Protein backbone atom coordinates (compact mmCIF):
# COMPACT_ATOMS: atom_id res chain seq x y z
CA UNK A 1 0.00 0.00 0.00
CA UNK A 2 1.37 3.45 -0.91
CA UNK A 3 -1.04 5.65 1.01
CA UNK A 4 0.71 8.24 3.16
CA UNK A 5 4.05 8.34 1.35
CA UNK A 6 3.62 11.96 0.24
CA UNK A 7 1.58 14.81 1.71
CA UNK A 8 -1.84 15.39 0.15
CA UNK A 9 -1.71 17.16 -3.24
CA UNK A 10 2.06 16.75 -3.69
CA UNK A 11 1.47 14.94 -6.96
CA UNK A 12 -0.68 17.87 -8.13
CA UNK A 13 2.32 20.23 -7.97
CA UNK A 14 3.51 18.92 -11.35
CA UNK A 15 0.24 19.95 -12.97
CA UNK A 16 -0.08 23.33 -11.25
CA UNK A 17 3.50 24.44 -12.00
CA UNK A 18 3.07 23.58 -15.68
CA UNK A 19 -0.18 25.54 -15.76
CA UNK A 20 1.49 28.50 -14.03
CA UNK A 21 4.34 28.47 -16.57
CA UNK A 22 1.85 28.36 -19.44
CA UNK A 23 0.02 31.35 -17.90
CA UNK A 24 3.24 33.38 -17.77
CA UNK A 25 4.01 33.20 -14.05
CA UNK A 26 7.63 34.09 -13.24
CA UNK A 27 9.07 30.71 -12.22
CA UNK A 28 12.12 32.42 -10.71
CA UNK A 29 10.14 34.79 -8.48
CA UNK A 30 9.21 34.42 -4.83
CA UNK A 31 5.64 33.96 -3.67
CA UNK A 32 4.39 34.31 -0.13
CA UNK A 33 2.99 31.11 1.33
CA UNK A 34 0.53 32.16 4.04
CA UNK A 35 -0.79 28.70 4.85
CA UNK A 36 -4.21 29.21 3.30
CA UNK A 37 -5.97 30.64 0.25
CA UNK A 38 -9.52 31.96 0.05
CA UNK A 39 -11.43 31.30 -3.17
CA UNK A 40 -14.92 32.71 -2.98
CA UNK A 41 -16.42 31.54 0.30
CA UNK A 42 -14.04 28.57 0.69
CA UNK A 43 -10.67 28.51 2.41
CA UNK A 44 -8.04 26.00 1.30
CA UNK A 45 -5.27 25.21 3.80
CA UNK A 46 -1.74 23.89 3.31
CA UNK A 47 -1.00 20.43 4.60
CA UNK A 48 -1.00 20.75 8.39
CA UNK A 49 -2.07 24.42 7.88
CA UNK A 50 1.57 25.58 7.97
CA UNK A 51 2.76 28.85 6.43
CA UNK A 52 6.15 28.69 4.71
CA UNK A 53 6.76 32.41 4.10
CA UNK A 54 8.22 33.83 0.86
CA UNK A 55 10.65 31.16 -0.41
CA UNK A 56 11.31 30.68 -4.11
CA UNK A 57 8.85 28.73 -6.21
CA UNK A 58 11.39 25.91 -6.37
CA UNK A 59 11.46 25.75 -2.56
CA UNK A 60 7.67 25.91 -2.34
CA UNK A 61 7.42 22.91 -4.62
CA UNK A 62 9.93 20.97 -2.53
CA UNK A 63 8.25 21.73 0.82
CA UNK A 64 6.50 18.72 2.22
Biotite code that builds the C-alpha atoms (Angstrom):
import biotite.structure as struc

atoms = struc.array([
    struc.Atom([0.000, 0.000, 0.000], chain_id="A", res_id=1, res_name="UNK", atom_name="CA", element="C"),
    struc.Atom([1.373, 3.453, -0.909], chain_id="A", res_id=2, res_name="UNK", atom_name="CA", element="C"),
    struc.Atom([-1.040, 5.655, 1.009], chain_id="A", res_id=3, res_name="UNK", atom_name="CA", element="C"),
    struc.Atom([0.709, 8.244, 3.162], chain_id="A", res_id=4, res_name="UNK", atom_name="CA", element="C"),
    struc.Atom([4.050, 8.342, 1.354], chain_id="A", res_id=5, res_name="UNK", atom_name="CA", element="C"),
    struc.Atom([3.624, 11.958, 0.236], chain_id="A", res_id=6, res_name="UNK", atom_name="CA", element="C"),
    struc.Atom([1.580, 14.811, 1.711], chain_id="A", res_id=7, res_name="UNK", atom_name="CA", element="C"),
    struc.Atom([-1.844, 15.389, 0.146], chain_id="A", res_id=8, res_name="UNK", atom_name="CA", element="C"),
    struc.Atom([-1.715, 17.159, -3.244], chain_id="A", res_id=9, res_name="UNK", atom_name="CA", element="C"),
    struc.Atom([2.063, 16.754, -3.692], chain_id="A", res_id=10, res_name="UNK", atom_name="CA", element="C"),
    struc.Atom([1.469, 14.944, -6.961], chain_id="A", res_id=11, res_name="UNK", atom_name="CA", element="C"),
    struc.Atom([-0.681, 17.872, -8.132], chain_id="A", res_id=12, res_name="UNK", atom_name="CA", element="C"),
    struc.Atom([2.321, 20.235, -7.974], chain_id="A", res_id=13, res_name="UNK", atom_name="CA", element="C"),
    struc.Atom([3.514, 18.925, -11.353], chain_id="A", res_id=14, res_name="UNK", atom_name="CA", element="C"),
    struc.Atom([0.236, 19.953, -12.971], chain_id="A", res_id=15, res_name="UNK", atom_name="CA", element="C"),
    struc.Atom([-0.084, 23.332, -11.248], chain_id="A", res_id=16, res_name="UNK", atom_name="CA", element="C"),
    struc.Atom([3.497, 24.437, -12.003], chain_id="A", res_id=17, res_name="UNK", atom_name="CA", element="C"),
    struc.Atom([3.071, 23.577, -15.681], chain_id="A", res_id=18, res_name="UNK", atom_name="CA", element="C"),
    struc.Atom([-0.185, 25.544, -15.757], chain_id="A", res_id=19, res_name="UNK", atom_name="CA", element="C"),
    struc.Atom([1.487, 28.501, -14.026], chain_id="A", res_id=20, res_name="UNK", atom_name="CA", element="C"),
    struc.Atom([4.342, 28.474, -16.568], chain_id="A", res_id=21, res_name="UNK", atom_name="CA", element="C"),
    struc.Atom([1.852, 28.363, -19.439], chain_id="A", res_id=22, res_name="UNK", atom_name="CA", element="C"),
    struc.Atom([0.024, 31.352, -17.898], chain_id="A", res_id=23, res_name="UNK", atom_name="CA", element="C"),
    struc.Atom([3.237, 33.382, -17.775], chain_id="A", res_id=24, res_name="UNK", atom_name="CA", element="C"),
    struc.Atom([4.010, 33.200, -14.049], chain_id="A", res_id=25, res_name="UNK", atom_name="CA", element="C"),
    struc.Atom([7.630, 34.088, -13.237], chain_id="A", res_id=26, res_name="UNK", atom_name="CA", element="C"),
    struc.Atom([9.068, 30.711, -12.217], chain_id="A", res_id=27, res_name="UNK", atom_name="CA", element="C"),
    struc.Atom([12.121, 32.421, -10.712], chain_id="A", res_id=28, res_name="UNK", atom_name="CA", element="C"),
    struc.Atom([10.139, 34.787, -8.483], chain_id="A", res_id=29, res_name="UNK", atom_name="CA", element="C"),
    struc.Atom([9.210, 34.417, -4.830], chain_id="A", res_id=30, res_name="UNK", atom_name="CA", element="C"),
    struc.Atom([5.636, 33.956, -3.673], chain_id="A", res_id=31, res_name="UNK", atom_name="CA", element="C"),
    struc.Atom([4.391, 34.312, -0.130], chain_id="A", res_id=32, res_name="UNK", atom_name="CA", element="C"),
    struc.Atom([2.987, 31.107, 1.334], chain_id="A", res_id=33, res_name="UNK", atom_name="CA", element="C"),
    struc.Atom([0.534, 32.159, 4.039], chain_id="A", res_id=34, res_name="UNK", atom_name="CA", element="C"),
    struc.Atom([-0.794, 28.704, 4.849], chain_id="A", res_id=35, res_name="UNK", atom_name="CA", element="C"),
    struc.Atom([-4.213, 29.208, 3.300], chain_id="A", res_id=36, res_name="UNK", atom_name="CA", element="C"),
    struc.Atom([-5.974, 30.640, 0.254], chain_id="A", res_id=37, res_name="UNK", atom_name="CA", element="C"),
    struc.Atom([-9.525, 31.958, 0.050], chain_id="A", res_id=38, res_name="UNK", atom_name="CA", element="C"),
    struc.Atom([-11.425, 31.300, -3.170], chain_id="A", res_id=39, res_name="UNK", atom_name="CA", element="C"),
    struc.Atom([-14.921, 32.705, -2.978], chain_id="A", res_id=40, res_name="UNK", atom_name="CA", element="C"),
    struc.Atom([-16.417, 31.539, 0.297], chain_id="A", res_id=41, res_name="UNK", atom_name="CA", element="C"),
    struc.Atom([-14.036, 28.565, 0.693], chain_id="A", res_id=42, res_name="UNK", atom_name="CA", element="C"),
    struc.Atom([-10.667, 28.506, 2.410], chain_id="A", res_id=43, res_name="UNK", atom_name="CA", element="C"),
    struc.Atom([-8.040, 25.998, 1.304], chain_id="A", res_id=44, res_name="UNK", atom_name="CA", element="C"),
    struc.Atom([-5.265, 25.213, 3.798], chain_id="A", res_id=45, res_name="UNK", atom_name="CA", element="C"),
    struc.Atom([-1.738, 23.887, 3.314], chain_id="A", res_id=46, res_name="UNK", atom_name="CA", element="C"),
    struc.Atom([-0.998, 20.430, 4.598], chain_id="A", res_id=47, res_name="UNK", atom_name="CA", element="C"),
    struc.Atom([-0.997, 20.747, 8.391], chain_id="A", res_id=48, res_name="UNK", atom_name="CA", element="C"),
    struc.Atom([-2.070, 24.419, 7.882], chain_id="A", res_id=49, res_name="UNK", atom_name="CA", element="C"),
    struc.Atom([1.565, 25.579, 7.973], chain_id="A", res_id=50, res_name="UNK", atom_name="CA", element="C"),
    struc.Atom([2.760, 28.848, 6.434], chain_id="A", res_id=51, res_name="UNK", atom_name="CA", element="C"),
    struc.Atom([6.154, 28.694, 4.708], chain_id="A", res_id=52, res_name="UNK", atom_name="CA", element="C"),
    struc.Atom([6.760, 32.414, 4.099], chain_id="A", res_id=53, res_name="UNK", atom_name="CA", element="C"),
    struc.Atom([8.220, 33.827, 0.862], chain_id="A", res_id=54, res_name="UNK", atom_name="CA", element="C"),
    struc.Atom([10.648, 31.158, -0.413], chain_id="A", res_id=55, res_name="UNK", atom_name="CA", element="C"),
    struc.Atom([11.308, 30.675, -4.111], chain_id="A", res_id=56, res_name="UNK", atom_name="CA", element="C"),
    struc.Atom([8.848, 28.729, -6.215], chain_id="A", res_id=57, res_name="UNK", atom_name="CA", element="C"),
    struc.Atom([11.387, 25.906, -6.367], chain_id="A", res_id=58, res_name="UNK", atom_name="CA", element="C"),
    struc.Atom([11.464, 25.750, -2.564], chain_id="A", res_id=59, res_name="UNK", atom_name="CA", element="C"),
    struc.Atom([7.673, 25.914, -2.338], chain_id="A", res_id=60, res_name="UNK", atom_name="CA", element="C"),
    struc.Atom([7.421, 22.906, -4.617], chain_id="A", res_id=61, res_name="UNK", atom_name="CA", element="C"),
    struc.Atom([9.930, 20.971, -2.535], chain_id="A", res_id=62, res_name="UNK", atom_name="CA", element="C"),
    struc.Atom([8.246, 21.731, 0.821], chain_id="A", res_id=63, res_name="UNK", atom_name="CA", element="C"),
    struc.Atom([6.500, 18.716, 2.219], chain_id="A", res_id=64, res_name="UNK", atom_name="CA", element="C"),
])
